[in-house]
Amino acid sequence: MHASLRRDAVPRTDPETGEVRVRLALYRVDELQGDVELVMSRDEWATLMAAQHASGGGRPEGAR
């Protein structure tokens, strides 16, 4: 199994807790198995987006 950020996923931030929630697609050998919501702190989200950007996987949220 592996998980990928959904292309249509829009991160949502909980204003009370600061948690960021984003939908992930779960795959087994490239066959979609379902979706799950990943919940993390704002700092964790920023770290994930920076790592994705550094690996050439896209731009961090809000980048132009």
Backbone hydrogen bonds in HBPLUS format (Angstrom, degrees):
<---DONOR---> <-ACCEPTOR-->    atom                        ^
c    i                          cat <-CA-CA->   ^        H-A-AA   ^      H-
h    n   atom  resd res      DA  || num        DHA   H-A  angle D-A-AA Bond
n    s   type  num  typ     dist DA aas  dist angle  dist       angle   num
A0002-HIS N   A0027-TYR O   2.89 MM  25  5.33 148.1  2.00 145.7 153.3     1
A0027-TYR N   A0002-HIS O   2.78 MM  25  5.33 170.1  1.79 167.3 170.0     2
A0004-SER N   A0025-ALA O   2.96 MM  21  5.34 151.8  2.04 147.0 156.1     3
A0025-ALA N   A0004-SER O   2.82 MM  21  5.34 165.2  1.85 161.0 163.3     4
A0006-ARG N   A0023-ARG O   3.38 MM  17  6.18 175.0  2.39 144.4 142.9     5
A0009-ALA N   A0006-ARG O   3.04 MM   3  5.01 161.9  2.07 105.9 110.9     6
A0012-ARG N   A0021-ARG O   2.88 MM   9  5.20 162.2  1.91 149.6 155.5     7
A0021-ARG N   A0012-ARG O   2.76 MM   9  5.20 160.5  1.80 153.1 160.0     8
A0014-ASP N   A0019-GLU O   2.83 MM   5  5.32 161.1  1.86 156.1 162.5     9
A0018-GLY N   A0014-ASP O   2.71 MM   4  5.13 149.3  1.80 150.3 158.4    10
A0020-VAL N   A0040-MET O   2.68 MM  20  5.35 171.5  1.68 167.0 170.2    11
A0040-MET N   A0020-VAL O   2.94 MM  20  5.35 159.0  1.98 151.0 158.0    12
A0022-VAL N   A0038-LEU O   3.02 MM  16  5.37 153.6  2.09 146.1 154.5    13
A0038-LEU N   A0022-VAL O   2.81 MM  16  5.37 170.2  1.82 164.3 160.9    14
A0024-LEU N   A0036-VAL O   2.76 MM  12  5.32 164.3  1.78 166.9 172.4    15
A0036-VAL N   A0024-LEU O   2.98 MM  12  5.32 151.7  2.06 144.5 150.9    16
A0026-LEU N   A0034-GLY O   2.73 MM   8  5.35 176.8  1.73 163.9 163.0    17
A0033-GLN N   A0026-LEU O   2.70 MM   7  5.43 177.6  1.70 156.9 156.1    18
A0028-ARG N   A0031-GLU O   2.95 MM   3  5.20 157.2  2.01 136.9 142.4    19
A0031-GLU N   A0028-ARG O   2.93 MM   3  5.20 149.0  2.02 110.1 120.1    20
A0045-TRP N   A0041-SER O   2.94 MM   4  6.24 157.9  1.99 151.7 157.8    21
A0046-ALA N   A0042-ARG O   2.93 MM   4  6.19 161.5  1.96 151.1 155.7    22
A0047-THR N   A0043-ASP O   2.98 MM   4  6.20 155.8  2.04 147.5 154.1    23
A0048-LEU N   A0044-GLU O   2.91 MM   4  6.15 158.2  1.96 149.4 155.3    24
A0049-MET N   A0045-TRP O   2.93 MM   4  6.18 163.9  1.95 155.9 159.8    25
A0050-ALA N   A0046-ALA O   2.95 MM   4  6.09 153.3  2.02 144.5 152.0    26
A0051-ALA N   A0047-THR O   2.97 MM   4  6.16 156.7  2.03 147.9 154.0    27
A0052-GLN N   A0048-LEU O   2.93 MM   4  6.16 155.8  1.98 148.3 155.3    28
A0053-HIS N   A0049-MET O   2.93 MM   4  6.07 159.0  1.97 144.8 150.5    29
A0054-ALA N   A0050-ALA O   2.91 MM   4  6.08 160.7  1.95 147.1 152.5    30
A0055-SER N   A0051-ALA O   3.03 MM   4  6.19 139.5  2.20 141.0 150.9    31
A0057-GLY N   A0052-GLN O   2.80 MM   5  4.98 145.2  1.92 168.7 157.9    32
A0056-GLY N   A0053-HIS O   3.02 MM   3  5.21 160.0  2.06 108.5 114.0    33
A0063-ALA N   A0060-PRO O   2.97 MM   3  5.60 160.6  2.00 143.5 145.1    34
